[in-house]
């Protein structure tokens, strides 16, 4: 994972093979706005069945018990879901 601080209050991460879950390496980018807490990840991966996936995850790091919203596709399936934020 590469890390770049564009400005003092904004962080940009480049993900390459990062384990998003215990069995799913992903690549893409993550942006974290330290001023307002907004986090956005754009990731790509291949699932265990060989289907390509592209997801955007968004949440606010300042929210207590933050919930991430996921949108995108896995294979031909459209994904719209929520999960506890990392």
Secondary structure by P-SEA (a helix, b strand, c coil): cccccccccbbbbbbccccccccbbbbbbcccccccbbbbbbbccccccbbbbbbbbbbbcccccbbbbbbbbcccbbbbbccccc
